[in-house]
């Protein structure tokens, strides 16, 4: 695999190469039963271990300590009986077939040469099961079969040997001594790269990694077979088909023992995680985010938040929730605060409320929603429904959506603010046709926030609305920062200009966002965000230097010439 030079490829090309379909799936437990998502994801699991040697035995022991029931199996039953007795009542011993039947999830940790026979003998028992595959082909141990397995990619070979399972490549880049000595260590945890095509299986594996005392890091989907010379040559052009460590390569224990998430993102491990090196440079780095004060109170919020329009509007499956859960988990973990939603965004409010409650991060977040009803009673009912969906007794900001019945709804919102149920009130628009009315509302009323569309190729709001907000002491939240995708289409296939590095810009998304948040009147920007790689990329705009007035003019000129 080849590292991607983020300064030379567009955001879309980078994300395609990074395998966006599964990168960043939930690190917490995905439910095994969609009917009871939160409760089920927390309950103890039954885990079958096939191959209870140094890695299988160590991991099984860690899961027993975490409260899971584990059945150990191996060729010599007497040895695993002793292991089970030593670990206590949650551990038991059985045959590989019994372990395959017993486990909701099954760990296979055997010499790679044994994998084809296991897949053949236990095909019926393993079919449809979540299988964590730790096995790596080593020619000196596994013989000739290891050579084609390594050539085609271990993830490809394992999928062929274990047909019908929900395969996750896991724990194949860390030695057993590190599993024993570094589990649940203080500070940054050892990172365990994971790869899978099944969102539910990946999320369950992520939970088990956490329960064992490590940190899961999703590095992409399982690789696909390379069926032609043309496909192989495409890898030399940094193709999306490039493999990652969790998919196909093994990592020396001396390296993997001290590999954290930050190490993976910053420096990679061998050739397999080279892709993640570029992701680390592209996205947010450890450290504080740039913040701006809310003029009416002085409270500070980061300049980049999360918008929930479109991608959050029709969330119906556990896998979709898992993706968004991880977005919010990393957002909160990295110091993000502002989440913007609305009743008109379909399932968005309810999904935000459920995931925030599940993660236990409500206290660290700034929840903003809207009211878009006509009439006082309809507005009250809509706002009360937002409280229920967001699962909170106090909403940080409620704004009148697109100036709908503005005077009536603002009166209700000010009453709720007086009662302490709403902290800030405001109004929004995303249409230049509403600007004249929007300005009149700003001039005649007291607002804590306004929200308006503003992008590098759509700068109309800067002429009057942003300056008026500064004069009136109103915080400014920006929507549609990418111009509904126009900006990415305009720069597709183009390299970032070299001078973008003058303000620490590593991607086109950061180029567009840094332009917005460098405007002195802007408090925060809420790009629609539903994938972790987008989140990390966007948060990178809230770090480092911002363009000054001269650089902003240069950016405008650059876009205007396209």
DOSETI-342996 format. One record per residue (C-alpha): residue number from 1; x, y, z. Coordinates in pm, whole numbers, plus 50000, padded with zeros to 5 digits. Each point is the difference from the previous one (the first is absolute). Layout:
<nodes>
  pos     c1     c2     c3
  NUM      X      Y      Z
...
</nodes>
This chain:
<nodes>
  pos     c1     c2     c3
    1  50000  50000  50000
    2  50112  50352  49934
    3  49957  50308  50213
    4  49780  50274  49859
    5  50139  50349  49962
    6  49704  50198  50131
    7  50134  50318  49851
    8  49974  49849  49653
    9  49664  49830  50000
   10  49647  50128  50046
   11  49795  49924  50307
   12  49778  49756  49813
   13  50293  49810  49853
   14  50161  49976  50343
   15  49683  49873  50162
   16  49941  49747  49725
   17  50354  49871  50043
   18  49960  49986  50376
   19  49711  49758  49968
   20  49730  50224  50134
   21  49730  49737  49996
   22  50105  49861  50335
   23  50276  50220  50138
   24  49878  50147  50328
   25  49717  49760  50077
   26  49892  50003  50361
   27  50264  49926  50261
   28  49734  49917  50256
   29  49784  49692  49994
   30  49761  49958  49716
   31  49689  49816  50111
   32  49952  49641  49901
   33  49625  50068  50011
   34  49881  50322  49842
   35  49690  50005  50221
   36  50198  50087  50311
   37  50304  50179  49873
   38  50145  50157  50311
   39  49925  49724  50249
   40  50106  49718  49773
   41  50331  50165  49911
   42  50091  50008  50371
   43  49903  49648  50101
   44  50266  49727  50045
   45  50060  49787  49694
   46  50075  49635  49940
   47  50333  49965  49825
   48  50146  49686  49847
   49  50380  49976  49972
   50  50142  49759  49745
   51  50369  49971  50072
   52  50061  50081  50365
   53  50375  50042  49988
   54  50192  50312  50087
   55  49781  50252  49812
   56  49665  49820  50024
   57  50053  49908  50364
   58  50112  50350  50094
   59  49711  50176  49825
   60  49747  49752  50135
   61  50127  50064  50351
   62  49966  50376  49954
   63  49641  49956  49881
   64  49918  49780  50298
   65  50127  50277  50227
   66  49776  50243  49810
   67  49696  49786  50087
   68  49953  49798  49680
   69  49941  49625  49987
   70  50282  49833  49809
   71  50036  49643  49873
   72  50361  49908  49932
   73  50085  49725  49755
   74  50317  49842  49868
   75  50134  49671  49871
   76  50089  49893  50353
   77  49688  50033  50216
   78  50185  49939  50327
   79  50199  50321  49958
   80  49698  50220  49942
   81  49816  49837  50291
   82  50282  50115  50228
   83  49982  50350  49849
   84  49622  50015  50051
   85  50026  49881  50360
   86  50261  50264  50073
   87  49784  50280  49857
   88  49685  49918  50195
   89  49631  49936  49936
   90  49967  50215  49686
   91  50255  49783  49819
   92  49942  49651  49867
   93  50176  49750  49774
   94  49874  49821  49691
   95  50083  49877  49655
   96  50042  50241  49709
   97  49656  49898  49874
   98  49846  50068  50340
   99  50174  50338  50018
  100  49870  50093  49654
  101  49645  49914  50106
  102  50034  50170  50339
  103  50132  50336  49888
  104  49797  50296  49881
  105  50342  50114  49887
  106  50286  49760  49931
  107  50372  50072  50022
  108  50220  49784  49778
  109  50367  50004  50096
  110  50178  49706  49842
  111  50295  49949  49764
  112  49886  50124  49665
  113  50047  49658  49843
  114  49716  49870  50223
  115  49751  50259  49878
  116  49882  49817  49685
  117  49915  49686  50199
  118  49816  50199  50265
  119  49798  50173  49731
  120  49912  49666  49847
  121  49925  49808  50321
  122  49803  50277  50171
  123  49834  50164  49700
  124  49647  49940  50127
  125  50074  50108  50358
  126  50183  50318  49897
  127  49765  50113  49724
  128  49857  50342  50082
  129  50215  50035  50314
  130  50226  50295  50077
  131  50353  49860  49967
  132  50309  50184  50120
  133  50295  49868  49802
  134  50342  50057  50159
  135  50187  49764  49769
  136  50297  50102  49782
  137  50160  49782  49731
  138  50367  49935  50081
  139  50181  49787  49739
  140  50258  49865  50245
  141  49719  49861  50217
  142  49706  49952  49764
  143  50184  49871  49696
  144  49918  50060  49636
  145  49637  50101  50060
  146  50120  50320  50167
  147  50160  50130  49682
  148  49683  50043  49788
  149  49811  50121  50308
  150  50249  50280  50050
  151  50008  50076  49628
  152  49623  50040  49966
  153  49960  50170  50339
  154  49926  49825  50327
  155  49655  50153  50024
  156  49912  49857  49659
  157  50138  49657  50088
  158  49827  49989  50340
  159  49666  50091  49841
  160  50047  49713  49753
  161  50087  49752  50277
  162  49707  50113  50219
  163  49708  50052  49761
  164  49674  50127  50140
  165  50141  50151  50319
  166  49990  50367  50101
  167  50376  50037  49990
  168  50206  50255  50191
  169  50378  50006  49976
  170  50115  50082  50354
  171  50286  49959  50248
  172  50234  49894  49721
  173  50242  50289  50052
  174  50083  49956  50369
  175  50189  49725  50181
  176  49864  49804  50294
  177  50251  50149  50245
  178  49862  50346  49926
  179  49647  49867  50044
  180  50097  49880  50344
  181  50205  50295  50119
  182  49831  50297  49834
  183  49627  49927  50039
  184  49816  50283  50179
  185  50323  50193  50041
  186  49981  50359  50122
  187  50014  50280  49745
  188  49970  49930  49629
  189  49897  49643  49930
  190  50164  49762  49756
  191  49825  50035  49664
  192  49852  49692  49834
  193  49942  50046  49625
  194  49675  49846  49876
  195  49864  49935  49653
  196  49663  49864  49892
  197  49724  50042  49744
  198  49717  49938  50249
  199  49910  50306  50208
  200  49838  49801  50280
  201  50287  49753  50025
  202  50253  50282  50003
  203  49819  50181  50280
  204  49974  49684  50213
  205  50370  49934  49943
  206  50073  50360  50101
  207  49814  49951  50326
  208  50197  49682  50072
  209  50326  50182  49930
  210  49898  50263  50254
  211  49891  49738  50253
  212  50340  49835  49968
  213  50166  50330  50092
  214  50110  50135  49663
  215  49886  50262  49750
  216  49840  49895  49671
  217  50111  50183  49688
  218  49805  49937  49680
  219  50234  49999  49701
  220  49764  49904  49721
  221  49806  49721  49836
  222  50135  49658  49924
  223  50202  50007  49677
  224  49848  49870  49680
  225  50163  49735  49782
  226  50239  50138  49741
  227  49881  49819  49693
  228  50210  50154  49728
  229  50335  50150  49912
  230  49822  50330  49947
  231  49868  49993  50356
  232  50347  49930  50137
  233  50147  50284  49801
  234  49734  50234  50132
  235  50150  49965  50348
  236  50304  50186  49874
  237  49769  50296  49942
  238  49883  49998  50361
  239  49682  49813  49927
  240  49718  49944  50249
  241  50085  49630  49976
  242  50313  50040  50209
  243  50008  49774  50303
  244  50035  50102  50362
  245  50169  49830  50291
  246  49686  49862  50156
  247  49890  49866  49664
  248  50304  49813  49890
  249  50336  50063  50160
  250  50158  49896  50324
  251  50196  50242  50217
  252  50311  49921  50202
  253  49918  49975  50367
  254  50278  50239  50095
  255  49825  50270  49800
  256  49642  49916  50081
  257  50052  49980  50375
  258  50019  50375  50036
  259  49768  50109  49721
  260  49723  50239  50105
  261  49724  50156  49789
  262  50212  50312  49980
  263  50300  49795  49883
  264  49792  49843  49725
  265  49863  50330  49884
  266  50332  50179  50015
  267  50265  49751  49898
  268  49843  49677  49874
  269  50120  49645  50060
  270  50200  49838  49721
  271  49858  50060  49653
  272  49646  49897  50084
  273  49889  50305  50196
  274  50168  50253  49774
  275  49653  50114  49903
  276  49931  50102  50359
  277  50311  50216  50012
  278  49843  50235  49753
  279  49666  49989  50180
  280  50177  50108  50318
  281  50155  50295  49823
  282  49673  50085  49834
  283  49769  49991  50300
  284  49986  50155  50342
  285  50308  49945  50213
  286  50004  49962  50378
  287  49965  50341  50158
  288  49747  50277  50053
  289  49763  50131  49737
  290  49975  50368  49913
  291  49708  50153  50190
  292  49796  50318  49971
  293  49783  50172  50263
  294  49624  50032  49982
  295  49963  50380  50027
  296  49696  50004  50229
  297  50170  49796  50275
  298  50368  49952  49919
  299  49959  49620  49998
  300  50249  49848  49756
  301  49930  49731  49741
  302  50228  49835  49740
  303  49975  50152  49654
  304  49912  49666  49835
  305  49691  49805  50098
  306  49785  49724  49850
  307  49694  50050  49781
  308  49739  49724  49973
  309  49802  50086  49688
  310  49964  49734  49728
  311  50223  49715  50122
  312  49826  49980  50338
  313  49647  50034  49862
  314  49916  49635  49922
  315  50197  49787  50246
  316  49825  49664  50030
  317  50262  49728  50056
  318  50239  49920  50285
  319  50291  50027  49757
  320  49902  50356  49907
  321  49971  50091  50368
  322  50339  49842  50063
  323  50164  50230  49747
  324  49842  50308  50156
  325  50074  49885  50354
  326  50368  49994  49917
  327  49981  50344  49845
  328  49856  50139  50324
  329  50238  49802  50219
  330  50306  50136  49823
  331  49848  50347  49973
  332  49954  50021  50377
  333  50333  49831  50069
  334  50184  50258  49788
  335  49834  50297  50168
  336  49716  50068  49759
  337  49683  50152  50139
  338  49745  50144  49758
  339  49752  49758  49841
  340  49736  50161  49781
  341  49674  49821  49915
  342  49631  50071  49937
  343  49658  49832  50023
  344  49979  50013  49621
  345  50314  49786  49965
  346  49811  49671  50019
  347  50154  49766  50258
  348  50288  50235  50082
  349  49879  50140  50334
  350  49907  49659  50135
  351  50326  49842  49885
  352  50204  50281  50154
  353  49809  49968  50327
  354  50037  49623  50017
  355  50371  49995  49915
  356  50091  50290  50229
  357  49821  49825  50287
  358  50164  49668  49915
  359  50345  50159  49997
  360  49935  50200  50316
  361  50140  50321  49849
  362  49706  50240  50032
  363  50178  50224  50249
  364  50286  50070  49758
  365  49786  50082  49697
  366  49815  50306  49871
  367  49673  49878  49847
  368  49831  50232  49752
  369  49666  49938  49834
  370  49724  50201  49834
  371  49628  50067  49999
  372  49830  50014  49663
  373  49629  50007  50083
  374  49728  50255  49936
  375  49794  50115  50299
  376  50081  50013  50368
  377  49854  49664  50103
  378  50152  49816  49706
  379  50335  50155  50084
  380  49977  49901  50367
  381  49911  49643  49905
  382  50289  49978  49757
  383  50248  50134  50255
  384  49877  49761  50268
  385  50042  49713  49754
  386  50359  50114  49947
  387  50065  49982  50374
  388  49872  49642  50000
  389  50192  49891  49693
  390  50322  50162  50117
  391  49948  49841  50343
  392  50099  50313  50185
  393  49834  50238  50246
  394  50179  50303  49857
  395  50092  50081  49641
  396  50294  50229  49943
  397  49861  50179  49694
  398  49663  50003  49826
  399  49969  50217  49690
  400  49704  50088  49782
  401  50050  49794  49685
  402  50012  50197  49677
  403  49801  50291  50146
  404  49682  49801  50034
  405  49750  50195  50214
  406  50299  50175  50152
  407  49831  50239  50243
  408  49773  49734  50151
  409  50273  49742  50041
  410  50254  50245  50139
  411  49753  50101  50269
  412  49966  49636  50107
  413  50375  49945  49989
  414  50065  50304  50217
  415  49752  49868  50255
  416  50182  49665  50001
  417  50330  50181  50040
  418  49862  50195  50294
  419  49889  49670  50154
  420  50351  49855  49958
  421  49898  49727  49756
  422  50168  50161  49699
  423  50335  50175  50036
  424  50020  50195  49674
  425  49749  50105  49732
  426  50046  50095  49638
  427  49882  49968  49644
  428  50129  49835  49684
  429  49998  50020  49624
  430  50173  49819  49717
  431  49858  50205  49715
  432  50125  50335  49867
  433  49638  50081  49910
  434  49927  50029  50372
  435  50293  50231  50076
  436  49798  50327  50002
  437  49746  49861  50249
  438  50279  49835  50195
  439  50180  50332  50037
  440  49680  50171  50118
  441  49958  49734  50268
  442  50360  50050  50111
  443  49957  50377  50023
  444  49671  49999  50190
  445  50048  49715  50246
  446  50248  49871  50253
  447  50150  49670  49887
  448  50280  49792  50150
  449  50070  49816  49674
  450  49936  50022  49632
  451  50064  49718  49755
  452  50062  50075  49632
  453  50147  49837  49690
  454  50350  50115  49909
  455  50263  49837  49779
  456  50311  50096  49810
  457  49803  50010  49675
  458  49686  50150  50159
  459  50108  50301  50203
  460  49684  50210  49992
  461  49940  49976  50375
  462  50331  50169  50075
  463  49892  50328  49844
  464  49736  50085  50258
  465  49888  49713  50220
  466  50336  49908  50153
  467  50099  50359  50065
  468  49655  50073  50144
  469  50032  49701  50234
  470  50332  50134  50125
  471  49849  50343  50057
  472  49699  49854  50182
  473  50200  49759  50217
  474  49854  49683  49847
  475  50180  49670  49967
  476  50016  49868  49643
  477  49956  49634  49905
  478  50073  49914  49635
  479  49815  49737  49799
  480  50071  49868  49648
  481  50376  50073  50022
  482  50074  49789  49692
  483  49730  50163  49790
  484  49793  49681  49975
  485  50303  49824  49853
  486  50075  50262  49734
  487  50343  50075  50140
  488  50118  49640  49993
  489  49877  49965  49643
  490  50185  50317  49903
  491  50336  49877  50129
  492  49966  49634  49908
  493  50330  49871  49866
  494  50188  50315  50106
  495  50282  50018  50250
  496  49988  50236  50293
  497  50195  50316  49924
  498  50343  49989  50170
  499  49923  50314  50198
  500  49719  49816  50185
  501  50270  49867  50231
  502  50052  50356  50124
  503  49685  49952  50209
  504  50049  49631  50080
  505  49752  49872  49744
  506  50026  49631  49901
  507  49684  49942  49793
  508  49739  50176  49791
  509  49745  49964  50279
  510  50234  50184  50236
  511  50066  50261  49731
  512  49628  50076  49977
  513  49937  49984  50376
  514  50301  50206  50102
  515  49880  50274  49768
  516  49667  50008  50181
  517  50119  49985  50359
  518  50270  50260  49937
  519  49727  50260  49953
  520  50005  50198  50326
  521  49620  49997  50034
  522  49965  49620  49972
  523  49957  49808  50325
  524  49974  49648  49862
  525  49928  49802  49687
  526  49792  49680  49987
  527  50085  49794  49691
  528  49782  49694  49953
  529  50200  49712  50143
  530  49914  49632  50005
  531  50338  49827  49960
  532  50300  49998  50228
  533  50244  50079  49720
  534  49797  50309  49913
  535  49990  50098  50367
  536  50376  49974  50042
  537  50057  50190  49680
  538  49759  50276  50103
  539  50137  50032  50353
  540  50343  50056  49849
  541  49867  50338  49889
  542  49962  50093  50368
  543  50372  49957  50063
  544  50314  50180  49895
  545  50016  50336  49831
  546  49707  50167  49827
  547  50027  50209  49683
  548  50042  50373  50052
  549  49822  50267  49796
  550  50251  49981  49715
  551  49978  49620  49985
  552  49620  50019  50002
  553  50006  50230  49696
  554  50238  49760  49829
  555  49765  49708  50072
  556  49707  50194  49857
  557  50195  50082  49687
  558  50108  49637  49961
  559  49642  49870  50014
  560  49860  50279  49785
  561  50244  49907  49721
  562  49890  49637  49983
</nodes>
